[in-house]
């Protein structure tokens, strides 16, 4: 599960809510590295995105800063924790916005909570597909 975050070939297959696709412009998975990408919405809208990795502790934790561009004053911090749960992995995604207003906007206008759920569901489906293919080989 952790590996699905470490390589762009994996991320581009599952990142984003239902109906979204991702085009990567730059990717370097290391502390201080950047993922510069565009998310393409199902309605044709493009969303400029920029992530900088602030902590990487395999296989338990990834922290990142996520905005529209480097230096974005509205960028938010996200911490992902990965915990073994039998044969599965439990992921917790905790996001902190610079202000309550920005958090409320993300939730109300951009449906961030549902989008986050859909993104993690896409991840689960992708990893399940990879595991099944591996078992067949």
C-alpha positions as CSV (number, residue, x, y, z in Angstrom):
1,X,0.0,0.0,0.0
2,X,2.8,2.4,0.9
3,X,4.5,1.8,-2.4
4,X,1.4,3.0,-4.3
5,X,2.4,6.5,-3.0
6,X,6.1,6.3,-3.9
7,X,6.0,5.9,-7.7
8,X,4.2,8.1,-10.2
9,X,3.3,5.1,-12.3
10,X,1.1,4.0,-9.4
11,X,-0.2,7.4,-8.4
12,X,-1.4,8.3,-11.8
13,X,-3.6,5.2,-11.9
14,X,-5.6,6.0,-8.8
15,X,-5.1,9.6,-7.5
16,X,-8.2,11.7,-7.4
17,X,-11.9,11.4,-7.0
18,X,-14.1,9.3,-9.3
19,X,-13.9,10.4,-12.9
20,X,-10.7,12.4,-12.5
21,X,-7.4,11.7,-14.3
22,X,-3.9,13.0,-13.6
23,X,-1.1,14.3,-15.8
24,X,2.3,14.6,-14.0
25,X,4.7,17.3,-15.0
26,X,7.4,16.5,-12.4
27,X,7.8,13.9,-9.7
28,X,10.4,13.2,-7.1
29,X,9.4,11.2,-4.0
30,X,11.8,12.3,-1.3
31,X,11.6,14.8,1.6
32,X,11.7,18.2,-0.1
33,X,10.8,16.6,-3.5
34,X,7.9,17.8,-5.5
35,X,5.0,16.3,-7.4
36,X,3.7,18.9,-9.9
37,X,0.6,17.7,-11.7
38,X,-2.8,18.6,-13.2
39,X,-6.0,16.8,-12.3
40,X,-8.5,16.7,-15.1
41,X,-12.1,16.8,-13.9
42,X,-14.8,14.8,-15.6
43,X,-16.4,18.1,-16.8
44,X,-13.1,19.0,-18.6
45,X,-11.9,21.4,-15.9
46,X,-8.1,21.3,-15.2
47,X,-6.9,21.8,-11.6
48,X,-3.2,22.8,-11.1
49,X,-1.8,20.8,-8.2
50,X,1.5,20.9,-6.4
51,X,2.7,18.6,-3.5
52,X,5.9,18.7,-1.6
53,X,6.8,15.8,0.6
54,X,7.7,16.9,4.1
55,X,8.2,13.6,5.9
56,X,8.6,10.0,4.6
57,X,8.9,7.2,7.1
58,X,8.4,3.9,5.3
59,X,6.1,2.1,5.7
60,X,4.2,3.9,8.4
61,X,3.9,7.6,7.5
62,X,3.9,10.2,4.8
63,X,3.5,14.0,5.4
64,X,3.0,16.5,2.6
65,X,2.2,20.1,1.8
66,X,-0.5,20.4,-1.0
67,X,-1.4,23.5,-2.9
68,X,-1.9,24.8,-6.4
69,X,1.7,26.0,-6.7
70,X,5.0,26.4,-4.8
71,X,4.6,29.0,-2.1
72,X,0.7,28.8,-2.2
73,X,-0.4,30.7,0.9
74,X,-3.5,28.5,1.0
75,X,-1.6,25.2,0.9
76,X,-2.7,22.6,3.4
77,X,-0.8,19.9,5.3
78,X,-1.7,16.3,5.1
79,X,-0.4,13.3,7.1
80,X,-1.1,9.8,6.0
81,X,-0.5,6.9,8.4
82,X,-0.4,3.3,7.3
83,X,-1.2,0.6,9.9
84,X,-1.3,-3.2,9.2
85,X,-4.8,-4.7,9.8
86,X,-4.5,-8.4,9.2
87,X,-3.9,-8.9,5.5
88,X,-5.1,-5.3,4.8
89,X,-3.7,-1.9,5.6
90,X,-5.6,0.8,7.4
91,X,-4.9,4.3,6.2
92,X,-5.7,7.5,8.1
93,X,-5.6,10.8,6.2
94,X,-5.5,13.9,8.4
95,X,-5.5,17.3,6.7
96,X,-5.0,20.7,8.4
97,X,-5.8,23.9,6.6
98,X,-4.3,27.3,7.3
99,X,-7.7,28.7,8.3
100,X,-11.1,27.5,9.2
101,X,-12.5,29.5,6.2
102,X,-10.2,27.5,3.8
103,X,-11.3,24.2,5.4
104,X,-14.9,25.1,5.1
105,X,-14.5,26.1,1.5
106,X,-12.7,22.8,0.7
107,X,-15.5,20.9,2.3
108,X,-18.5,22.8,1.0
109,X,-17.4,24.0,-2.5
110,X,-15.0,21.2,-3.4
111,X,-16.6,18.3,-1.4
112,X,-13.1,17.4,0.0
113,X,-14.4,14.8,2.4
114,X,-16.2,12.8,-0.2
115,X,-13.4,13.4,-2.7
116,X,-10.9,12.0,-0.1
117,X,-13.1,8.9,0.4
118,X,-13.3,8.4,-3.3
119,X,-9.6,8.8,-3.8
120,X,-8.9,6.2,-1.0
121,X,-11.4,3.9,-2.5
122,X,-9.7,4.2,-5.9
123,X,-6.4,3.4,-4.1
124,X,-7.9,0.3,-2.5
125,X,-9.3,-0.9,-5.8
126,X,-6.0,-0.3,-7.6
127,X,-3.9,-2.2,-5.0
128,X,-6.5,-5.1,-5.0
129,X,-6.1,-5.3,-8.8
130,X,-2.3,-5.4,-8.5
131,X,-2.4,-8.1,-5.8
132,X,-4.8,-10.2,-7.9
133,X,-2.6,-9.9,-11.0
134,X,0.4,-10.8,-9.0
135,X,-1.3,-13.9,-7.6
136,X,-2.2,-15.0,-11.2
137,X,1.4,-14.7,-12.5
